[in-house]
Amino acid sequence: MARAEGRIAERFRMLGAKGEAALIPFLTAGDPDLDTTEALVLAMAGAGADLIELGIPFSDPTAEGPTIQRSSARALARGTHLRSILRLVERVRSRVEQPIILMGYANPVHAMGAEAFAKAAREVGVDGVIIPDLTPEDGAPYLDPCRARGIDPILLAAPTTPRERLEMLVRETRGFLYYVSLQGVTGARASVGRGIEERVRLAQSLGDVPVCVGFGVATPEHAREIGAYADGVVVGSAIVDTIESAMRDVSKDSSARARAVDEVGRFVEALKKPLRR
């Protein structure tokens, strides 16, 4: 079956022609507030991000470590919800050429309605969705409406994924395959998971879909190491840590938000540099 070509496929094709690996930064939408998220998205786009992943805050995340759990709690306390995030995407879409991916759990999508979500996401310019608590089989009622509207359902593989299932994931994912680098939850770590290169190369050999690595990626050195074999690198907790640190004294420092945006921009620039082969 031929795959529809969207912004994500176009981005990877462009990067492949230049011999570059993709940088995919993640942040939780609404942390510390949606206005700052908007500024952060624009800063990351200007600093070299190739795709941008926006987390939908949820009260009971199953794949997130403490850093992103705290960011979700802060965003929820500010009243952030799925519809307000879609409105954010609509505001930035004309100013950001990079593909925008939403990462969130099934519950908010279920509450909105799978068809309504897919329709609204398409209208505002969402390019891909990641729903980590759904298997491809159980997730069909949520993922198929997105696929039908040209939004890429991005599936995840893990170090424990057997070959037969990996073949299915490579066949069924759209945009790219998100390869989790380790067993466990998100969070910046001192080193990249062992054996991940072999697993990524196996996935690449099973199809023509790009394979990107996330979970535990924290430094430009990690990005360089992974970018030597993977098609892209996802960095989340280290960016959220940067925002959290910059915002710690916001009650005493009116420039904290601007500093957070500036520091994230510089961090994204540093992460992208070693991926330009």
Backbone hydrogen bonds, N-H to C=O, Kabsch-Sander energy under -0.5 kcal/mol:
donor,donor_aa,acceptor,acceptor_aa,energy
6,G,4,A,-0.6
10,E,6,G,-2.4
11,R,7,R,-2.2
12,F,8,I,-2.3
13,R,9,A,-2.3
14,M,10,E,-2.2
15,L,11,R,-2.5
16,G,12,F,-2.6
17,A,13,R,-1.8
18,K,14,M,-1.1
19,G,15,L,-0.7
19,G,16,G,-0.7
20,E,15,L,-2.6
21,A,275,L,-1.7
22,A,231,D,-2.6
24,I,22,A,-0.5
24,I,233,V,-3.1
26,F,235,V,-2.7
27,L,53,E,-1.8
29,A,27,L,-0.6
29,A,55,G,-2.1
31,D,28,T,-1.7
37,T,33,D,-2.2
38,E,34,L,-2.3
39,A,35,D,-1.8
40,L,36,T,-2.6
41,V,37,T,-2.7
42,L,38,E,-1.9
43,A,39,A,-2.2
44,M,40,L,-2.9
45,A,41,V,-2.4
46,G,42,L,-2.1
47,A,43,A,-1.3
48,G,44,M,-0.6
48,G,45,A,-0.7
49,A,44,M,-2.4
50,D,23,L,-2.5
51,L,23,L,-1.5
52,I,99,P,-2.4
53,E,25,P,-2.6
54,L,52,I,-0.5
54,L,101,I,-3.2
55,G,27,L,-2.9
55,G,53,E,-0.5
56,I,103,M,-2.9
69,Q,65,G,-2.2
70,R,66,P,-2.5
71,S,67,T,-1.7
72,S,68,I,-2.3
73,A,69,Q,-2.2
74,R,70,R,-2.4
75,A,71,S,-2.4
76,L,72,S,-2.8
77,A,73,A,-2.1
78,R,74,R,-1.1
79,G,76,L,-1.7
80,T,75,A,-2.2
85,I,81,H,-1.8
86,L,82,L,-2.2
87,R,83,R,-1.9
88,L,84,S,-1.6
89,V,85,I,-2.4
90,E,86,L,-2.1
91,R,87,R,-1.8
92,V,88,L,-1.9
93,R,89,V,-2.0
94,S,90,E,-0.5
95,R,92,V,-1.8
96,V,92,V,-0.9
96,V,93,R,-0.7
101,I,52,I,-3.1
102,L,128,G,-2.5
103,M,54,L,-2.7
104,G,102,L,-0.5
104,G,130,I,-2.6
109,V,105,Y,-0.9
110,H,106,A,-3.1
111,A,107,N,-2.7
112,M,108,P,-1.7
113,G,109,V,-2.4
117,F,113,G,-3.0
118,A,114,A,-2.4
119,K,115,E,-2.4
120,A,116,A,-2.5
121,A,117,F,-3.1
122,R,118,A,-2.2
123,E,119,K,-2.1
124,V,120,A,-1.8
125,G,121,A,-1.1
126,V,121,A,-2.7
127,D,100,I,-2.9
128,G,100,I,-1.3
129,V,152,D,-2.6
130,I,102,L,-2.5
134,L,131,I,-1.6
139,G,135,T,-2.6
140,A,137,E,-0.9
142,Y,139,G,-1.7
143,L,139,G,-3.0
144,D,140,A,-2.6
146,C,142,Y,-0.6
147,R,143,L,-2.7
148,A,144,D,-2.6
149,R,145,P,-0.8
149,R,146,C,-1.0
150,G,147,R,-1.7
151,I,146,C,-2.6
152,D,127,D,-2.7
152,D,150,G,-0.5
154,I,129,V,-2.9
154,I,152,D,-0.7
155,L,153,P,-0.6
157,A,178,Y,-2.4
161,T,158,A,-2.0
166,L,162,P,-2.6
167,E,163,R,-2.6
168,M,164,E,-1.4
169,L,165,R,-2.5
170,V,166,L,-2.6
171,R,167,E,-1.8
172,E,168,M,-2.4
173,T,169,L,-2.6
174,R,153,P,-1.8
176,F,174,R,-1.9
177,L,210,P,-2.8
178,Y,155,L,-2.7
178,Y,176,F,-0.5
179,Y,177,L,-0.8
179,Y,212,C,-3.9
180,V,157,A,-3.2
180,V,178,Y,-0.7
181,S,214,G,-2.5
184,G,182,L,-0.6
186,T,63,A,-2.1
189,R,216,G,-1.2
196,I,193,G,-1.1
199,R,195,G,-1.5
200,V,196,I,-2.8
201,R,197,E,-2.7
202,L,198,E,-1.8
203,A,199,R,-2.2
204,Q,200,V,-2.6
205,S,201,R,-1.6
206,L,202,L,-0.7
206,L,203,A,-1.1
207,G,204,Q,-0.8
212,C,177,L,-2.8
213,V,232,G,-2.3
214,G,179,Y,-1.9
218,A,216,G,-0.5
223,A,219,T,-2.2
224,R,220,P,-2.6
225,E,221,E,-2.4
226,I,222,H,-2.7
227,G,223,A,-3.0
228,A,224,R,-0.8
228,A,225,E,-0.6
229,Y,226,I,-1.9
230,A,226,I,-3.0
231,D,211,V,-2.6
232,G,211,V,-0.9
233,V,22,A,-2.8
234,V,213,V,-3.1
235,V,24,I,-1.8
235,V,233,V,-0.5
238,A,217,V,-0.5
239,I,236,G,-0.8
240,V,236,G,-2.4
241,D,237,S,-3.0
242,T,238,A,-1.5
243,I,239,I,-2.1
244,E,240,V,-2.7
245,S,241,D,-2.7
246,A,242,T,-2.2
247,M,243,I,-1.9
248,R,245,S,-1.0
250,V,247,M,-1.9
252,K,249,D,-1.5
253,D,249,D,-1.6
256,A,253,D,-1.6
259,R,255,S,-2.4
260,A,256,A,-2.5
261,V,257,R,-2.2
262,D,258,A,-2.3
263,E,259,R,-2.9
264,V,260,A,-2.4
265,G,261,V,-2.1
266,R,262,D,-2.2
267,F,263,E,-2.2
268,V,264,V,-2.7
269,E,265,G,-2.1
270,A,266,R,-2.0
271,L,267,F,-2.3
272,K,268,V,-2.2
273,K,269,E,-1.6
275,L,272,K,-1.6
276,R,272,K,-0.6
276,R,273,K,-1.4
277,R,19,G,-0.6
277,R,275,L,-1.4
